[in-house]
């Protein structure tokens, strides 16, 4: 059979950020979900100091796409070489590199080179699709990197924890069955769930005015927020990311995790948030500062997490409590 033609594209953009900052963002893949819009979750499978294997999940065109990346990090050269496999198209591998060159003290030239066989089944592998993909990735990287000098005040990470004396299976079942939440959680008025493949949920929650986010006003009514959730039942984890969070949030991702011990477990809800400077005053009023948004976002998300944790605790502990009471009754 004749070999397939190879398609390639090379694009370069100027970025108003130092080269070491841009390279650091490229190298720190687990942080991509809160910095780069398309990424839901990135998990590092192995790392030997230079080479690594990543599993990455992206949400594009309304679908969850997973891929495996093999990367070689070259910090001295500010370069990352990669090969990316898409399980949906076996044998269709995208190879390429990111390279960052200084363009003055606080500016950079960032180049993304990609090539792939023009697999007929994968329309995005064609020259136009490959070029559009490269342009989009460079634009999203530039937008994130040019906040570099303000990221410390715009990024927020925190977690809520609750001790549960009950089976981990019941806690996980409660967190997984998000379609039942409107009947159980006060901040959820409605929900819809689409699960096109096992463990990958696209959820829309109607949270009403109380949960519509810091930007909600008296006439907002209900707000449907779309969230992508990746469910790992054997690991006791559910990773999530809002696709279009309400102002003043630019990104919101996190994870529910179950940490068992001898007598029960601890349930943790972790949040990672990126605030949007351009929406602070529109969301919070004239003169609003990042510190004001951090406080309000922390309070709202923390309150909603605690409500969910308390219901998960009740869901898991009630059967145990009834079982203990039944045993106590049989002894009398």
N, C-alpha and C positions, 0 to 999 in steps of 0.2 A: 504493500500500500504506500502511496506517496506520503511523505512527511507533511505535517501541517505547517502552514506559514507561521512565522513568529511575528507577533505584533509588539511594538514597544513604544514608549512615550517618555519624554523627559521634560519636566517643567521646573522653573525656578521662580521664586518670589522673594521680595525684600521684606524683612520682618524687623520691626522696631523693638528688638530685644537682643541682648548679647548672645554670642554664639554658644557659650557654655550653658546659658539658661535654656535655649531652644533644644540643644542636645540633651540636657537633663530631662526635659519633658518627653522627648522621644524615647529615651532609655527607660524611664520609669513607667512601664506599661500598666502596672496595676492601678495607677492614678488616672488613666485615660477616661474611665466612665464619668468622672466629675469634671474633666477638662475638655473632652471631645464629644460632641453631641451623639454621634452614631453608636458609640460603644456602651453596651449594657454592663458587661463584666469581662475582666481579663484575669486569668489565673495562670500563675507561673508554675509549670510542672517540674522543671529542673533548671539549674543554673550553676555553671562551673567557674564563674568570674568573668567569662568572656562570651561563651555560647549559652543560649537558653532556648527552651521550648515553651510556648505560650498556647493556651486555649483562649480564644476570644469569641465573644458573642456580640453581634451588632444588630441593630434594628433599622432596616432600610425598606422603603416601599411597603410598609405595613407588615413586614415579615421578620422573624428572627432568623438570623444567619449565623452559623458557627464556623469557625475555621481554626486550623492549627498553624502556628507560625514558628519557624526555626530562625533564630536571629543570632548574629555575631555583632557584639558591641565593640566599637573601636574608639574609646574616649579620647585618645591623643589626637586622632584625626577628625573627631566630631562626626563620626560616620556609623551608620547601622545598616548592615546587609541582612536581607531577609528572603525567605521562601515561604509562601502562604498557600496551603492546600484547602480547597473547599470540598467538604464531604459530599455536597450535592452534585458535584461534577468530578468524579474520580479521575485522577490523572491530569486534571487541569490545574496547573500550578502557576501562581504569579510569583516571579522572582524580581528582586529589585534592591534599591538602596536609598537611604536618606543620607544626605551630606549637608553639613552646615559650615559656611565660611564666614569669618568676621568681615564686616563691612563698616569699619570704624569701631569705636569703643562700645557703642550700645545699639548697633544694628548688625544684621546678618543677611546672608544670601542662603536660602534653603532650597535644595534641589531634591526632587523626588523622581527617580528613574524606575520604571516598571516595564516588564515584558511578560508575555504569555502566549501560548499557542492559540490560534484563532479557532477555538473549539466551536463548531456550529451550534451545539446545544446551548451555549452560554452567550447570549447576545451581548452582555456587558464586556466580553473579552475582545470585541471588535475595536478598531482604532478609535472611533468616536466615544464608545463607552469607557475605554481605558483612559482616554484623555480627560473625560469629564470626571472620572473617579479621582485621578491625580489632582485635578484642579480643585475639586471639593475638599480633598484631604489637606491640601496645602492651605486653603482658605481657613479651614477650621483650626489648623495648627497655628496659623498667624494670629487669629482672633484670641486664642488662649494665651499665646506667648506674649502678646503685647500688653497683657495685664501683669506682667512679671513683677513689677515693682510695687504692686498693690495686692498681690495674692494673699499675703499674710492676713490682711483684714477682710478679704472677700471670701476666703475659704473657712468653713466651719465644720468640725467633726465632733460628734458626741454620741453617747449611747445611753439607753435605759435598760435596766436589768431587773429581773424578778425571780425569786426563788419559788420553785414548784415542787411539791411533794406528790408527784403523780407520774404516770407513764409518759415517756417522751412521745410515744405514738399518738396519744390523744392530743398533746400540745401541737404536734406537727399537723395532725388532721384538721384542727381548728384553723391554723394559719393557712393551710393549703386551700380549704373550702371557702374561698373569699366570696363566693356567690351567696353564702349564708350570712355574711356580715350585716346587711341592712336590717335583719331581724334582731341583731345582737348588739351592735355598736351604735352609740348615740350620734357619732359624727358621720355615719354613713347612711344615706337615704336610699340608695339604689346601687346596683352593680350589674355588670355584664362581663362574661368571661369567654374568651376564645382560646382554645388550646389546640393549635393546628398540629403539633407534635408533642409527644409526652414530655411533660416537665417544662414546656415553654408557654407561658400564659400571657395573653394580652388582656389586661383588665381595665375597665372604665368604671370608676367610682363616682357616684353623685354624692357630694359631701354637704350640700346645702350651704347656707350663708355662714353657719358656724364653722365649717371646715373649708370654706372656699379660699382660704389663704389670706395673707396680710392685705392683699389688694381688694378684698371683697368690700362692696359698699351696700347700702341699704336696699338698692334695687337690683342686686346681682342675681338673686334667685339661686337655683342650684347650679353647681359647677361640675362638669364631667371631666375628671382628670384621668388621662390614659397612663397606665403603668405597665411596663414589661417585667415579668417575674420569671426567674429561672429556678426551678425546684429540684433539689437534690435530696430525696428522702433518706437514702442510706447514710448520708453525711449529716442529716438534721439541719439543712440550710435552705433558705429561700433568699435569693439575691433579687433586688428590685431596682428599677430606675423609672422615674417619671419622664415621659417623652417631651412634655411641654409644661413644666412646672409654673405655678402662678408667680407673678411679681411679688417681691423683688428677687425671687430665685431665678438663676440662669440654669442651674443643674441641681438635681437631687437624686442621689443614689444611696443604696444601703443594703442591709442584710439582716434577716432574722436567723439566729443560730441557737441551737440547743446544745448545752454543755452538761452532760450527765455526770453524776458521781454515785457514791454508794447508796445514798438515801433518796435521791431524786435528781433534780437538774436545775440549772440556771438558764433562763431564757433571756437572750440578749437581742435588742434591736439597735443596730448601729446606723447612724446617718452621716452622710457626707454631702455638704451643700456648697455651692458656689453662688455668691450674690451677684446681681447685675447692677453696676453703678448707674446705668442710664435709667433704671426704673425705680430707684430709691425714693425720689421725691413724689413720683406719681403714685407709688404704693403707700407711702407713709406720711406724705405731707411735706410742705416746704421746709427746707433746712434739715431734712433727715440725713443721718450719717450712717455709715456701715455698722457702727456699734449699736445703733437703734434697731437696724434690721436683724443683726445677730441675736439680740435679746428677744425680739418678737418671734422670729423663726424658731429659735430654741424653745421658747415657751409653747408655741403651737404644736410643733412636731413632737415635743416631749409629752405634752398632754395627751395627744392622740395615741402615741405609742403606749403610754401607761394604761389607757383605757383598753387597748387591745390586749396587753399583757395580763391585766386583771381578769378579762373574760377567758383568756387561754388558761389561766391558772384555775379558775372556777370549773371550766370544762374538763380539765384533767383530774382535779382533786375530788370532784363530786362523786364519781363512781367509787373511788378509794374510800371516801368517807362513808358512803352507804355500805360498802363491803365490811368495813370495820364495825359499824353499828350493828350490822346483821350478825357478825361473829360474836359481838358482845352480848346480843340478845340470846344467842343460842347457848351461851355459857350460864345464863341465869336460870 
